[in-house]
């Protein structure tokens, strides 16, 4: 695997880890997330980083095995360009449903 792709995969993993770190001392509950503007913005920023890293990976190797890779980039674009229409529900769904899957896939790629 290309060193650039590995770097971007590590960036994705680092952002996922950072998002998870926000819930070490705080319960992982939607209501808490929704009422904490700093955490919301920090998570959105990390999802932007994940989306940008994924965009770079896809430009380098469009056949990489990551579920919903195009949707990840689309979410990044939505946060950046449609910031006023970002839904807390959608972001929270990504945090609880999609990031664990993405973490697993990235770890598999990095260990292969």
Jmol script that loads the backbone (N, CA, C; Angstrom):
load data "model"
ATOM      1  N   UNK A   1       0.846  -1.185   0.000  1.00  0.00           N
ATOM      2  CA  UNK A   1       0.000   0.000   0.000  1.00  0.00           C
ATOM      3  C   UNK A   1       0.887   1.244   0.000  1.00  0.00           C
ATOM      4  N   UNK A   2       0.484   2.221  -0.740  1.00  0.00           N
ATOM      5  CA  UNK A   2       1.192   3.487  -0.871  1.00  0.00           C
ATOM      6  C   UNK A   2       1.294   4.192   0.493  1.00  0.00           C
ATOM      7  N   UNK A   3       2.441   4.814   0.754  1.00  0.00           N
ATOM      8  CA  UNK A   3       2.654   5.509   2.026  1.00  0.00           C
ATOM      9  C   UNK A   3       1.660   6.650   2.243  1.00  0.00           C
ATOM     10  N   UNK A   4       1.293   7.334   1.178  1.00  0.00           N
ATOM     11  CA  UNK A   4       0.311   8.423   1.298  1.00  0.00           C
ATOM     12  C   UNK A   4      -1.027   7.884   1.783  1.00  0.00           C
ATOM     13  N   UNK A   5      -1.447   6.759   1.222  1.00  0.00           N
ATOM     14  CA  UNK A   5      -2.715   6.167   1.630  1.00  0.00           C
ATOM     15  C   UNK A   5      -2.647   5.748   3.093  1.00  0.00           C
ATOM     16  N   UNK A   6      -1.533   5.174   3.511  1.00  0.00           N
ATOM     17  CA  UNK A   6      -1.377   4.801   4.920  1.00  0.00           C
ATOM     18  C   UNK A   6      -1.483   6.027   5.829  1.00  0.00           C
ATOM     19  N   UNK A   7      -0.864   7.110   5.426  1.00  0.00           N
ATOM     20  CA  UNK A   7      -0.932   8.348   6.213  1.00  0.00           C
ATOM     21  C   UNK A   7      -2.373   8.805   6.355  1.00  0.00           C
ATOM     22  N   UNK A   8      -3.123   8.789   5.263  1.00  0.00           N
ATOM     23  CA  UNK A   8      -4.517   9.227   5.312  1.00  0.00           C
ATOM     24  C   UNK A   8      -5.369   8.265   6.131  1.00  0.00           C
ATOM     25  N   UNK A   9      -5.074   6.977   6.061  1.00  0.00           N
ATOM     26  CA  UNK A   9      -5.794   6.010   6.895  1.00  0.00           C
ATOM     27  C   UNK A   9      -5.527   6.272   8.376  1.00  0.00           C
ATOM     28  N   UNK A  10      -4.277   6.596   8.706  1.00  0.00           N
ATOM     29  CA  UNK A  10      -3.954   6.943  10.093  1.00  0.00           C
ATOM     30  C   UNK A  10      -4.662   8.231  10.513  1.00  0.00           C
ATOM     31  N   UNK A  11      -4.802   9.178   9.592  1.00  0.00           N
ATOM     32  CA  UNK A  11      -5.547  10.403   9.895  1.00  0.00           C
ATOM     33  C   UNK A  11      -7.007  10.085  10.222  1.00  0.00           C
ATOM     34  N   UNK A  12      -7.593   9.177   9.464  1.00  0.00           N
ATOM     35  CA  UNK A  12      -8.973   8.749   9.716  1.00  0.00           C
ATOM     36  C   UNK A  12      -9.073   8.103  11.091  1.00  0.00           C
ATOM     37  N   UNK A  13      -8.163   7.182  11.363  1.00  0.00           N
ATOM     38  CA  UNK A  13      -8.167   6.486  12.648  1.00  0.00           C
ATOM     39  C   UNK A  13      -7.970   7.461  13.814  1.00  0.00           C
ATOM     40  N   UNK A  14      -7.091   8.415  13.636  1.00  0.00           N
ATOM     41  CA  UNK A  14      -6.844   9.420  14.666  1.00  0.00           C
ATOM     42  C   UNK A  14      -8.093  10.256  14.940  1.00  0.00           C
ATOM     43  N   UNK A  15      -8.802  10.634  13.895  1.00  0.00           N
ATOM     44  CA  UNK A  15     -10.032  11.415  14.069  1.00  0.00           C
ATOM     45  C   UNK A  15     -11.117  10.596  14.751  1.00  0.00           C
ATOM     46  N   UNK A  16     -11.227   9.325  14.414  1.00  0.00           N
ATOM     47  CA  UNK A  16     -12.200   8.457  15.086  1.00  0.00           C
ATOM     48  C   UNK A  16     -11.852   8.351  16.565  1.00  0.00           C
ATOM     49  N   UNK A  17     -10.570   8.150  16.864  1.00  0.00           N
ATOM     50  CA  UNK A  17     -10.137   8.060  18.257  1.00  0.00           C
ATOM     51  C   UNK A  17     -10.430   9.346  19.017  1.00  0.00           C
ATOM     52  N   UNK A  18     -10.218  10.473  18.361  1.00  0.00           N
ATOM     53  CA  UNK A  18     -10.503  11.749  19.016  1.00  0.00           C
ATOM     54  C   UNK A  18     -11.991  11.883  19.321  1.00  0.00           C
ATOM     55  N   UNK A  19     -12.835  11.512  18.365  1.00  0.00           N
ATOM     56  CA  UNK A  19     -14.282  11.562  18.594  1.00  0.00           C
ATOM     57  C   UNK A  19     -14.646  10.668  19.779  1.00  0.00           C
ATOM     58  N   UNK A  20     -14.100   9.477  19.820  1.00  0.00           N
ATOM     59  CA  UNK A  20     -14.393   8.563  20.930  1.00  0.00           C
ATOM     60  C   UNK A  20     -13.917   9.134  22.267  1.00  0.00           C
ATOM     61  N   UNK A  21     -12.847   9.902  22.237  1.00  0.00           N
ATOM     62  CA  UNK A  21     -12.306  10.461  23.486  1.00  0.00           C
ATOM     63  C   UNK A  21     -13.269  11.454  24.131  1.00  0.00           C
ATOM     64  N   UNK A  22     -14.172  12.031  23.356  1.00  0.00           N
ATOM     65  CA  UNK A  22     -15.131  12.980  23.903  1.00  0.00           C
ATOM     66  C   UNK A  22     -16.145  12.313  24.825  1.00  0.00           C
ATOM     67  N   UNK A  23     -16.215  10.976  24.737  1.00  0.00           N
ATOM     68  CA  UNK A  23     -17.214  10.248  25.508  1.00  0.00           C
ATOM     69  C   UNK A  23     -16.597   9.365  26.587  1.00  0.00           C
ATOM     70  N   UNK A  24     -15.364   9.640  26.961  1.00  0.00           N
ATOM     71  CA  UNK A  24     -14.718   8.878  28.023  1.00  0.00           C
ATOM     72  C   UNK A  24     -15.313   9.254  29.379  1.00  0.00           C
ATOM     73  N   UNK A  25     -15.473  10.533  29.611  1.00  0.00           N
ATOM     74  CA  UNK A  25     -16.000  10.996  30.897  1.00  0.00           C
ATOM     75  C   UNK A  25     -17.462  11.432  30.816  1.00  0.00           C
ATOM     76  N   UNK A  26     -18.011  11.415  29.628  1.00  0.00           N
ATOM     77  CA  UNK A  26     -19.399  11.815  29.404  1.00  0.00           C
ATOM     78  C   UNK A  26     -20.128  10.649  28.752  1.00  0.00           C
ATOM     79  N   UNK A  27     -21.326  10.349  29.204  1.00  0.00           N
ATOM     80  CA  UNK A  27     -22.076   9.251  28.567  1.00  0.00           C
ATOM     81  C   UNK A  27     -22.311   9.533  27.080  1.00  0.00           C
ATOM     82  N   UNK A  28     -22.302   8.481  26.298  1.00  0.00           N
ATOM     83  CA  UNK A  28     -22.528   8.607  24.863  1.00  0.00           C
ATOM     84  C   UNK A  28     -24.039   8.608  24.617  1.00  0.00           C
ATOM     85  N   UNK A  29     -24.625   9.793  24.853  1.00  0.00           N
ATOM     86  CA  UNK A  29     -26.065   9.956  24.716  1.00  0.00           C
ATOM     87  C   UNK A  29     -26.356  11.135  23.788  1.00  0.00           C
ATOM     88  N   UNK A  30     -27.337  10.941  22.921  1.00  0.00           N
ATOM     89  CA  UNK A  30     -27.692  11.959  21.945  1.00  0.00           C
ATOM     90  C   UNK A  30     -28.043  13.290  22.602  1.00  0.00           C
ATOM     91  N   UNK A  31     -28.806  13.261  23.662  1.00  0.00           N
ATOM     92  CA  UNK A  31     -29.245  14.501  24.314  1.00  0.00           C
ATOM     93  C   UNK A  31     -28.054  15.304  24.828  1.00  0.00           C
ATOM     94  N   UNK A  32     -27.068  14.623  25.373  1.00  0.00           N
ATOM     95  CA  UNK A  32     -25.867  15.307  25.863  1.00  0.00           C
ATOM     96  C   UNK A  32     -25.105  15.913  24.691  1.00  0.00           C
ATOM     97  N   UNK A  33     -24.928  15.113  23.634  1.00  0.00           N
ATOM     98  CA  UNK A  33     -24.254  15.605  22.424  1.00  0.00           C
ATOM     99  C   UNK A  33     -24.972  16.835  21.878  1.00  0.00           C
ATOM    100  N   UNK A  34     -26.268  16.729  21.753  1.00  0.00           N
ATOM    101  CA  UNK A  34     -27.066  17.784  21.136  1.00  0.00           C
ATOM    102  C   UNK A  34     -26.976  19.112  21.890  1.00  0.00           C
ATOM    103  N   UNK A  35     -26.766  19.049  23.182  1.00  0.00           N
ATOM    104  CA  UNK A  35     -26.726  20.263  24.000  1.00  0.00           C
ATOM    105  C   UNK A  35     -25.315  20.768  24.277  1.00  0.00           C
ATOM    106  N   UNK A  36     -24.315  20.164  23.676  1.00  0.00           N
ATOM    107  CA  UNK A  36     -22.920  20.558  23.896  1.00  0.00           C
ATOM    108  C   UNK A  36     -22.320  21.064  22.582  1.00  0.00           C
ATOM    109  N   UNK A  37     -22.419  22.366  22.383  1.00  0.00           N
ATOM    110  CA  UNK A  37     -21.984  22.966  21.120  1.00  0.00           C
ATOM    111  C   UNK A  37     -20.515  22.687  20.816  1.00  0.00           C
ATOM    112  N   UNK A  38     -19.655  22.741  21.821  1.00  0.00           N
ATOM    113  CA  UNK A  38     -18.228  22.497  21.580  1.00  0.00           C
ATOM    114  C   UNK A  38     -17.980  21.082  21.069  1.00  0.00           C
ATOM    115  N   UNK A  39     -18.629  20.114  21.693  1.00  0.00           N
ATOM    116  CA  UNK A  39     -18.458  18.729  21.254  1.00  0.00           C
ATOM    117  C   UNK A  39     -19.022  18.540  19.853  1.00  0.00           C
ATOM    118  N   UNK A  40     -20.173  19.137  19.581  1.00  0.00           N
ATOM    119  CA  UNK A  40     -20.750  19.030  18.243  1.00  0.00           C
ATOM    120  C   UNK A  40     -19.785  19.569  17.191  1.00  0.00           C
ATOM    121  N   UNK A  41     -19.225  20.733  17.435  1.00  0.00           N
ATOM    122  CA  UNK A  41     -18.304  21.337  16.462  1.00  0.00           C
ATOM    123  C   UNK A  41     -17.020  20.517  16.324  1.00  0.00           C
ATOM    124  N   UNK A  42     -16.542  19.984  17.426  1.00  0.00           N
ATOM    125  CA  UNK A  42     -15.327  19.167  17.381  1.00  0.00           C
ATOM    126  C   UNK A  42     -15.570  17.883  16.590  1.00  0.00           C
ATOM    127  N   UNK A  43     -16.722  17.276  16.782  1.00  0.00           N
ATOM    128  CA  UNK A  43     -17.048  16.059  16.033  1.00  0.00           C
ATOM    129  C   UNK A  43     -17.206  16.383  14.555  1.00  0.00           C
ATOM    130  N   UNK A  44     -17.895  17.468  14.255  1.00  0.00           N
ATOM    131  CA  UNK A  44     -18.044  17.868  12.852  1.00  0.00           C
ATOM    132  C   UNK A  44     -16.680  18.092  12.210  1.00  0.00           C
ATOM    133  N   UNK A  45     -15.783  18.736  12.913  1.00  0.00           N
ATOM    134  CA  UNK A  45     -14.440  18.988  12.373  1.00  0.00           C
ATOM    135  C   UNK A  45     -13.720  17.670  12.097  1.00  0.00           C
ATOM    136  N   UNK A  46     -13.821  16.731  13.006  1.00  0.00           N
ATOM    137  CA  UNK A  46     -13.167  15.441  12.794  1.00  0.00           C
ATOM    138  C   UNK A  46     -13.796  14.673  11.639  1.00  0.00           C
ATOM    139  N   UNK A  47     -15.101  14.805  11.460  1.00  0.00           N
ATOM    140  CA  UNK A  47     -15.744  14.167  10.308  1.00  0.00           C
ATOM    141  C   UNK A  47     -15.294  14.841   9.016  1.00  0.00           C
ATOM    142  N   UNK A  48     -15.071  16.143   9.053  1.00  0.00           N
ATOM    143  CA  UNK A  48     -14.501  16.836   7.888  1.00  0.00           C
ATOM    144  C   UNK A  48     -13.126  16.244   7.544  1.00  0.00           C
ATOM    145  N   UNK A  49     -12.300  16.045   8.555  1.00  0.00           N
ATOM    146  CA  UNK A  49     -10.958  15.483   8.333  1.00  0.00           C
ATOM    147  C   UNK A  49     -11.067  14.082   7.759  1.00  0.00           C
ATOM    148  N   UNK A  50     -11.954  13.274   8.318  1.00  0.00           N
ATOM    149  CA  UNK A  50     -12.158  11.916   7.811  1.00  0.00           C
ATOM    150  C   UNK A  50     -12.580  11.968   6.347  1.00  0.00           C
ATOM    151  N   UNK A  51     -13.510  12.853   6.028  1.00  0.00           N
ATOM    152  CA  UNK A  51     -13.989  12.976   4.648  1.00  0.00           C
ATOM    153  C   UNK A  51     -12.916  13.452   3.693  1.00  0.00           C
ATOM    154  N   UNK A  52     -12.088  14.391   4.126  1.00  0.00           N
ATOM    155  CA  UNK A  52     -11.012  14.883   3.266  1.00  0.00           C
ATOM    156  C   UNK A  52      -9.961  13.797   3.044  1.00  0.00           C
ATOM    157  N   UNK A  53      -9.613  13.075   4.110  1.00  0.00           N
ATOM    158  CA  UNK A  53      -8.652  11.975   3.967  1.00  0.00           C
ATOM    159  C   UNK A  53      -9.209  10.914   3.011  1.00  0.00           C
ATOM    160  N   UNK A  54     -10.490  10.610   3.155  1.00  0.00           N
ATOM    161  CA  UNK A  54     -11.113   9.621   2.268  1.00  0.00           C
ATOM    162  C   UNK A  54     -11.118  10.113   0.827  1.00  0.00           C
ATOM    163  N   UNK A  55     -11.377  11.376   0.624  1.00  0.00           N
ATOM    164  CA  UNK A  55     -11.355  11.949  -0.722  1.00  0.00           C
ATOM    165  C   UNK A  55      -9.977  11.776  -1.351  1.00  0.00           C
ATOM    166  N   UNK A  56      -8.932  12.041  -0.590  1.00  0.00           N
ATOM    167  CA  UNK A  56      -7.570  11.881  -1.096  1.00  0.00           C
ATOM    168  C   UNK A  56      -7.253  10.420  -1.396  1.00  0.00           C
ATOM    169  N   UNK A  57      -7.723   9.531  -0.532  1.00  0.00           N
ATOM    170  CA  UNK A  57      -7.509   8.094  -0.766  1.00  0.00           C
ATOM    171  C   UNK A  57      -8.181   7.667  -2.063  1.00  0.00           C
ATOM    172  N   UNK A  58      -9.423   8.078  -2.263  1.00  0.00           N
ATOM    173  CA  UNK A  58     -10.161   7.689  -3.465  1.00  0.00           C
ATOM    174  C   UNK A  58      -9.527   8.245  -4.729  1.00  0.00           C
ATOM    175  N   UNK A  59      -8.939   9.424  -4.645  1.00  0.00           N
ATOM    176  CA  UNK A  59      -8.241   9.976  -5.812  1.00  0.00           C
ATOM    177  C   UNK A  59      -7.002   9.151  -6.145  1.00  0.00           C
ATOM    178  N   UNK A  60      -6.366   8.617  -5.118  1.00  0.00           N
ATOM    179  CA  UNK A  60      -5.153   7.809  -5.297  1.00  0.00           C
ATOM    180  C   UNK A  60      -5.483   6.376  -5.705  1.00  0.00           C
ATOM    181  N   UNK A  61      -6.554   5.820  -5.109  1.00  0.00           N
ATOM    182  CA  UNK A  61      -6.919   4.424  -5.364  1.00  0.00           C
ATOM    183  C   UNK A  61      -8.430   4.270  -5.194  1.00  0.00           C
ATOM    184  N   UNK A  62      -9.157   4.330  -6.289  1.00  0.00           N
ATOM    185  CA  UNK A  62     -10.618   4.291  -6.232  1.00  0.00           C
ATOM    186  C   UNK A  62     -11.173   2.903  -5.919  1.00  0.00           C
ATOM    187  N   UNK A  63     -10.317   1.898  -5.855  1.00  0.00           N
ATOM    188  CA  UNK A  63     -10.785   0.532  -5.597  1.00  0.00           C
ATOM    189  C   UNK A  63     -10.605   0.106  -4.141  1.00  0.00           C
ATOM    190  N   UNK A  64     -10.227   1.029  -3.298  1.00  0.00           N
ATOM    191  CA  UNK A  64      -9.984   0.688  -1.891  1.00  0.00           C
ATOM    192  C   UNK A  64     -11.275   0.166  -1.253  1.00  0.00           C
ATOM    193  N   UNK A  65     -11.132  -0.816  -0.383  1.00  0.00           N
ATOM    194  CA  UNK A  65     -12.278  -1.503   0.222  1.00  0.00           C
ATOM    195  C   UNK A  65     -12.709  -0.827   1.523  1.00  0.00           C
ATOM    196  N   UNK A  66     -13.480   0.238   1.404  1.00  0.00           N
ATOM    197  CA  UNK A  66     -14.051   0.921   2.563  1.00  0.00           C
ATOM    198  C   UNK A  66     -15.522   1.188   2.258  1.00  0.00           C
ATOM    199  N   UNK A  67     -16.389   0.677   3.128  1.00  0.00           N
ATOM    200  CA  UNK A  67     -17.831   0.843   2.940  1.00  0.00           C
ATOM    201  C   UNK A  67     -18.199   2.320   2.921  1.00  0.00           C
ATOM    202  N   UNK A  68     -19.099   2.656   2.040  1.00  0.00           N
ATOM    203  CA  UNK A  68     -19.648   4.020   1.983  1.00  0.00           C
ATOM    204  C   UNK A  68     -18.590   5.102   1.812  1.00  0.00           C
ATOM    205  N   UNK A  69     -17.489   4.784   1.161  1.00  0.00           N
ATOM    206  CA  UNK A  69     -16.401   5.759   1.034  1.00  0.00           C
ATOM    207  C   UNK A  69     -16.874   7.049   0.350  1.00  0.00           C
ATOM    208  N   UNK A  70     -17.680   6.911  -0.663  1.00  0.00           N
ATOM    209  CA  UNK A  70     -18.180   8.112  -1.356  1.00  0.00           C
ATOM    210  C   UNK A  70     -19.109   8.926  -0.450  1.00  0.00           C
ATOM    211  N   UNK A  71     -19.926   8.238   0.346  1.00  0.00           N
ATOM    212  CA  UNK A  71     -20.834   8.934   1.261  1.00  0.00           C
ATOM    213  C   UNK A  71     -20.062   9.692   2.335  1.00  0.00           C
ATOM    214  N   UNK A  72     -18.924   9.145   2.737  1.00  0.00           N
ATOM    215  CA  UNK A  72     -18.083   9.818   3.728  1.00  0.00           C
ATOM    216  C   UNK A  72     -17.626  11.168   3.185  1.00  0.00           C
ATOM    217  N   UNK A  73     -17.211  11.178   1.931  1.00  0.00           N
ATOM    218  CA  UNK A  73     -16.788  12.428   1.283  1.00  0.00           C
ATOM    219  C   UNK A  73     -17.977  13.373   1.157  1.00  0.00           C
ATOM    220  N   UNK A  74     -19.138  12.825   0.809  1.00  0.00           N
ATOM    221  CA  UNK A  74     -20.339  13.655   0.664  1.00  0.00           C
ATOM    222  C   UNK A  74     -20.721  14.336   1.977  1.00  0.00           C
ATOM    223  N   UNK A  75     -20.587  13.618   3.091  1.00  0.00           N
ATOM    224  CA  UNK A  75     -20.896  14.206   4.398  1.00  0.00           C
ATOM    225  C   UNK A  75     -19.938  15.352   4.692  1.00  0.00           C
ATOM    226  N   UNK A  76     -18.677  15.149   4.401  1.00  0.00           N
ATOM    227  CA  UNK A  76     -17.672  16.207   4.589  1.00  0.00           C
ATOM    228  C   UNK A  76     -18.084  17.455   3.813  1.00  0.00           C
ATOM    229  N   UNK A  77     -18.464  17.255   2.549  1.00  0.00           N
ATOM    230  CA  UNK A  77     -18.866  18.383   1.714  1.00  0.00           C
ATOM    231  C   UNK A  77     -20.107  19.070   2.276  1.00  0.00           C
ATOM    232  N   UNK A  78     -21.019  18.278   2.795  1.00  0.00           N
ATOM    233  CA  UNK A  78     -22.248  18.840   3.361  1.00  0.00           C
ATOM    234  C   UNK A  78     -21.940  19.699   4.585  1.00  0.00           C
ATOM    235  N   UNK A  79     -21.043  19.215   5.429  1.00  0.00           N
ATOM    236  CA  UNK A  79     -20.686  19.980   6.632  1.00  0.00           C
ATOM    237  C   UNK A  79     -20.022  21.299   6.238  1.00  0.00           C
ATOM    238  N   UNK A  80     -19.135  21.242   5.261  1.00  0.00           N
ATOM    239  CA  UNK A  80     -18.385  22.435   4.875  1.00  0.00           C
ATOM    240  C   UNK A  80     -19.249  23.423   4.077  1.00  0.00           C
ATOM    241  N   UNK A  81     -19.972  22.919   3.086  1.00  0.00           N
ATOM    242  CA  UNK A  81     -20.683  23.812   2.178  1.00  0.00           C
ATOM    243  C   UNK A  81     -22.143  24.049   2.564  1.00  0.00           C
ATOM    244  N   UNK A  82     -22.704  23.122   3.339  1.00  0.00           N
ATOM    245  CA  UNK A  82     -24.098  23.273   3.748  1.00  0.00           C
ATOM    246  C   UNK A  82     -24.211  23.297   5.257  1.00  0.00           C
ATOM    247  N   UNK A  83     -23.265  23.977   5.871  1.00  0.00           N
ATOM    248  CA  UNK A  83     -23.155  23.990   7.330  1.00  0.00           C
ATOM    249  C   UNK A  83     -24.468  24.344   8.027  1.00  0.00           C
ATOM    250  N   UNK A  84     -25.296  25.145   7.371  1.00  0.00           N
ATOM    251  CA  UNK A  84     -26.541  25.578   7.992  1.00  0.00           C
ATOM    252  C   UNK A  84     -27.647  24.527   7.914  1.00  0.00           C
ATOM    253  N   UNK A  85     -27.357  23.423   7.211  1.00  0.00           N
ATOM    254  CA  UNK A  85     -28.369  22.370   7.101  1.00  0.00           C
ATOM    255  C   UNK A  85     -27.860  21.034   7.647  1.00  0.00           C
ATOM    256  N   UNK A  86     -26.821  21.085   8.474  1.00  0.00           N
ATOM    257  CA  UNK A  86     -26.282  19.865   9.072  1.00  0.00           C
ATOM    258  C   UNK A  86     -27.212  19.434  10.197  1.00  0.00           C
ATOM    259  N   UNK A  87     -27.621  18.185  10.140  1.00  0.00           N
ATOM    260  CA  UNK A  87     -28.563  17.652  11.118  1.00  0.00           C
ATOM    261  C   UNK A  87     -27.829  16.951  12.255  1.00  0.00           C
ATOM    262  N   UNK A  88     -28.193  17.302  13.480  1.00  0.00           N
ATOM    263  CA  UNK A  88     -27.623  16.610  14.640  1.00  0.00           C
ATOM    264  C   UNK A  88     -27.899  15.120  14.569  1.00  0.00           C
ATOM    265  N   UNK A  89     -29.082  14.748  14.110  1.00  0.00           N
ATOM    266  CA  UNK A  89     -29.449  13.335  14.004  1.00  0.00           C
ATOM    267  C   UNK A  89     -28.526  12.582  13.052  1.00  0.00           C
ATOM    268  N   UNK A  90     -28.217  13.197  11.922  1.00  0.00           N
ATOM    269  CA  UNK A  90     -27.346  12.548  10.937  1.00  0.00           C
ATOM    270  C   UNK A  90     -25.933  12.390  11.497  1.00  0.00           C
ATOM    271  N   UNK A  91     -25.399  13.438  12.071  1.00  0.00           N
ATOM    272  CA  UNK A  91     -24.044  13.367  12.638  1.00  0.00           C
ATOM    273  C   UNK A  91     -24.000  12.327  13.745  1.00  0.00           C
ATOM    274  N   UNK A  92     -24.992  12.319  14.615  1.00  0.00           N
ATOM    275  CA  UNK A  92     -25.020  11.348  15.710  1.00  0.00           C
ATOM    276  C   UNK A  92     -25.110   9.917  15.164  1.00  0.00           C
ATOM    277  N   UNK A  93     -25.901   9.717  14.125  1.00  0.00           N
ATOM    278  CA  UNK A  93     -25.993   8.401  13.490  1.00  0.00           C
ATOM    279  C   UNK A  93     -24.646   7.935  12.968  1.00  0.00           C
ATOM    280  N   UNK A  94     -23.892   8.853  12.409  1.00  0.00           N
ATOM    281  CA  UNK A  94     -22.548   8.527  11.918  1.00  0.00           C
ATOM    282  C   UNK A  94     -21.659   8.107  13.085  1.00  0.00           C
ATOM    283  N   UNK A  95     -21.743   8.862  14.174  1.00  0.00           N
ATOM    284  CA  UNK A  95     -20.892   8.572  15.338  1.00  0.00           C
ATOM    285  C   UNK A  95     -21.185   7.187  15.902  1.00  0.00           C
ATOM    286  N   UNK A  96     -22.437   6.844  16.076  1.00  0.00           N
ATOM    287  CA  UNK A  96     -22.766   5.587  16.752  1.00  0.00           C
ATOM    288  C   UNK A  96     -22.860   4.385  15.821  1.00  0.00           C
ATOM    289  N   UNK A  97     -23.179   4.590  14.547  1.00  0.00           N
ATOM    290  CA  UNK A  97     -23.369   3.460  13.632  1.00  0.00           C
ATOM    291  C   UNK A  97     -22.211   3.267  12.662  1.00  0.00           C
ATOM    292  N   UNK A  98     -21.751   4.350  12.060  1.00  0.00           N
ATOM    293  CA  UNK A  98     -20.788   4.224  10.966  1.00  0.00           C
ATOM    294  C   UNK A  98     -19.328   4.243  11.401  1.00  0.00           C
ATOM    295  N   UNK A  99     -18.994   5.036  12.403  1.00  0.00           N
ATOM    296  CA  UNK A  99     -17.582   5.130  12.797  1.00  0.00           C
ATOM    297  C   UNK A  99     -17.009   3.812  13.316  1.00  0.00           C
ATOM    298  N   UNK A 100     -17.773   3.004  14.076  1.00  0.00           N
ATOM    299  CA  UNK A 100     -17.202   1.716  14.484  1.00  0.00           C
ATOM    300  C   UNK A 100     -16.863   0.805  13.294  1.00  0.00           C
ATOM    301  N   UNK A 101     -17.706   0.826  12.280  1.00  0.00           N
ATOM    302  CA  UNK A 101     -17.446   0.025  11.076  1.00  0.00           C
ATOM    303  C   UNK A 101     -16.230   0.568  10.348  1.00  0.00           C
ATOM    304  N   UNK A 102     -16.179   1.892  10.199  1.00  0.00           N
ATOM    305  CA  UNK A 102     -15.045   2.523   9.527  1.00  0.00           C
ATOM    306  C   UNK A 102     -13.750   2.226  10.264  1.00  0.00           C
ATOM    307  N   UNK A 103     -13.760   2.307  11.586  1.00  0.00           N
ATOM    308  CA  UNK A 103     -12.568   2.003  12.377  1.00  0.00           C
ATOM    309  C   UNK A 103     -12.072   0.588  12.058  1.00  0.00           C
ATOM    310  N   UNK A 104     -12.974  -0.351  12.068  1.00  0.00           N
ATOM    311  CA  UNK A 104     -12.623  -1.744  11.799  1.00  0.00           C
ATOM    312  C   UNK A 104     -12.010  -1.902  10.413  1.00  0.00           C
ATOM    313  N   UNK A 105     -12.621  -1.314   9.420  1.00  0.00           N
ATOM    314  CA  UNK A 105     -12.114  -1.427   8.048  1.00  0.00           C
ATOM    315  C   UNK A 105     -10.744  -0.772   7.896  1.00  0.00           C
ATOM    316  N   UNK A 106     -10.556   0.380   8.518  1.00  0.00           N
ATOM    317  CA  UNK A 106      -9.255   1.073   8.441  1.00  0.00           C
ATOM    318  C   UNK A 106      -8.179   0.243   9.141  1.00  0.00           C
ATOM    319  N   UNK A 107      -8.499  -0.301  10.297  1.00  0.00           N
ATOM    320  CA  UNK A 107      -7.521  -1.129  11.010  1.00  0.00           C
ATOM    321  C   UNK A 107      -7.134  -2.348  10.201  1.00  0.00           C
ATOM    322  N   UNK A 108      -8.107  -2.976   9.532  1.00  0.00           N
ATOM    323  CA  UNK A 108      -7.805  -4.133   8.677  1.00  0.00           C
ATOM    324  C   UNK A 108      -6.856  -3.719   7.546  1.00  0.00           C
ATOM    325  N   UNK A 109      -7.144  -2.594   6.907  1.00  0.00           N
ATOM    326  CA  UNK A 109      -6.283  -2.123   5.807  1.00  0.00           C
ATOM    327  C   UNK A 109      -4.869  -1.811   6.308  1.00  0.00           C
ATOM    328  N   UNK A 110      -4.782  -1.196   7.463  1.00  0.00           N
ATOM    329  CA  UNK A 110      -3.454  -0.844   7.981  1.00  0.00           C
ATOM    330  C   UNK A 110      -2.659  -2.070   8.414  1.00  0.00           C
ATOM    331  N   UNK A 111      -3.351  -3.126   8.800  1.00  0.00           N
ATOM    332  CA  UNK A 111      -2.665  -4.349   9.234  1.00  0.00           C
ATOM    333  C   UNK A 111      -2.391  -5.334   8.109  1.00  0.00           C
ATOM    334  N   UNK A 112      -2.838  -5.005   6.898  1.00  0.00           N
ATOM    335  CA  UNK A 112      -2.610  -5.940   5.781  1.00  0.00           C
ATOM    336  C   UNK A 112      -1.312  -5.665   5.060  1.00  0.00           C
TER     337      UNK A 112
END
end "model"
wireframe off; spacefill off
backbone 0.3
color backbone group
